[in-house]
Amino acid sequence: MELVYVGVLLFALAFALIVIYISFVLKRVSSTIETLGETLGEVEGKLQYITPEIRNTLHETEKMVDDFDDKIKATDNVFKSLENVGTSLNSSSEMLAQQAKKLPEYTSTQSMNRIAESIRWGEVAYRIAKKWKHRNDKNELIAQEENLPAKK
């Protein structure tokens, strides 16, 4: 029976050691949780200061993005116009290349004679028009002089 008492004593001592160890662990956990609570309190205070700043920053960023979007949309027409200009230049370049291939046809003596004759006829037409205008101007002056009252 004494052996049972010794066993119960050892069991009681082991239980006491476990309880003491658990109390030390709980004390450390309690101090850690207390420190964590203080840290979270500080973080909450800083977040209350930072949150409005973040909101303002987000609003400003949204305004900038909207402005940037408007400006990009405004440049769309410019780029479309540039594309049209490029297409026109490409077409003009192709047309000039085709005309350059036909250039020997226009430099023949027969073509040159036709061009020179056209220039001469143009000059004749210009001189006739100039004389006709000069005669009309004289006729208008004479008509105006006839309509003026006589000088005394």
Backbone hydrogen bonds, N-H to C=O, Kabsch-Sander energy under -0.5 kcal/mol:
donor,donor_aa,acceptor,acceptor_aa,energy
4,V,1,M,-0.7
5,Y,1,M,-1.8
6,V,2,E,-2.3
7,G,3,L,-2.0
8,V,4,V,-2.5
9,L,5,Y,-2.3
10,L,6,V,-2.4
11,F,7,G,-2.5
12,A,8,V,-2.5
13,L,9,L,-2.6
14,A,10,L,-2.7
15,F,11,F,-2.4
16,A,12,A,-2.3
17,L,13,L,-2.5
18,I,14,A,-2.4
19,V,15,F,-2.4
20,I,16,A,-2.4
21,Y,17,L,-2.6
22,I,18,I,-2.7
23,S,19,V,-2.2
24,F,20,I,-2.1
25,V,21,Y,-2.3
26,L,22,I,-2.8
27,K,23,S,-2.1
28,R,24,F,-2.3
29,V,25,V,-2.7
30,S,26,L,-2.6
31,S,27,K,-2.3
32,T,28,R,-2.4
33,I,29,V,-2.7
34,E,30,S,-2.2
35,T,31,S,-2.4
36,L,32,T,-2.5
37,G,33,I,-2.3
38,E,34,E,-2.1
39,T,35,T,-2.5
40,L,36,L,-2.7
41,G,37,G,-2.0
42,E,38,E,-2.1
43,V,39,T,-2.6
44,E,40,L,-2.6
45,G,41,G,-2.0
46,K,42,E,-2.4
47,L,43,V,-2.8
48,Q,44,E,-2.1
49,Y,45,G,-1.1
50,I,46,K,-2.6
51,T,47,L,-3.1
53,E,49,Y,-0.7
54,I,50,I,-2.6
55,R,51,T,-2.4
56,N,52,P,-2.6
57,T,53,E,-2.4
58,L,54,I,-2.6
59,H,55,R,-2.4
60,E,56,N,-2.6
61,T,57,T,-2.5
62,E,58,L,-2.4
63,K,59,H,-2.3
64,M,60,E,-2.5
65,V,61,T,-2.5
66,D,62,E,-2.4
67,D,63,K,-2.6
68,F,64,M,-2.8
69,D,65,V,-2.5
70,D,66,D,-2.4
71,K,67,D,-2.5
72,I,68,F,-2.3
73,K,69,D,-2.4
74,A,70,D,-2.1
75,T,71,K,-1.5
76,D,72,I,-0.8
76,D,73,K,-0.6
77,N,73,K,-0.6
78,V,74,A,-0.6
79,F,75,T,-2.3
80,K,76,D,-2.3
81,S,77,N,-2.6
82,L,78,V,-2.6
83,E,79,F,-2.2
84,N,80,K,-2.4
85,V,81,S,-2.8
86,G,82,L,-2.6
87,T,83,E,-2.5
88,S,84,N,-2.7
89,L,85,V,-3.0
90,N,86,G,-2.4
91,S,87,T,-2.6
92,S,88,S,-2.9
93,S,89,L,-2.6
94,E,90,N,-2.3
95,M,91,S,-2.6
96,L,92,S,-2.8
97,A,93,S,-2.2
98,Q,94,E,-2.2
99,Q,95,M,-2.7
100,A,96,L,-2.6
101,K,97,A,-1.4
102,K,98,Q,-1.2
103,L,99,Q,-0.7
105,E,102,K,-1.6
106,Y,102,K,-0.9
106,Y,103,L,-0.8
107,T,103,L,-1.2
108,S,105,E,-0.7
112,M,108,S,-2.3
113,N,109,T,-2.4
114,R,110,Q,-2.1
115,I,111,S,-2.4
116,A,112,M,-2.5
117,E,113,N,-2.5
118,S,114,R,-2.4
119,I,115,I,-2.2
120,R,116,A,-2.3
121,W,117,E,-2.5
122,G,118,S,-2.1
123,E,119,I,-2.2
124,V,120,R,-2.3
125,A,121,W,-2.5
126,Y,122,G,-2.0
127,R,123,E,-2.3
128,I,124,V,-2.4
129,A,125,A,-2.3
130,K,126,Y,-2.3
131,K,127,R,-2.5
132,W,128,I,-2.6
133,K,129,A,-2.2
134,H,130,K,-2.3
135,R,131,K,-2.4
136,N,132,W,-2.1
137,D,133,K,-2.4
138,K,134,H,-1.9
139,N,135,R,-2.5
140,E,136,N,-2.2
141,L,137,D,-2.1
142,I,138,K,-2.5
143,A,139,N,-2.4
144,Q,140,E,-2.2
145,E,141,L,-2.4
146,E,142,I,-2.0
147,N,143,A,-1.2
148,L,144,Q,-0.7
148,L,145,E,-0.6
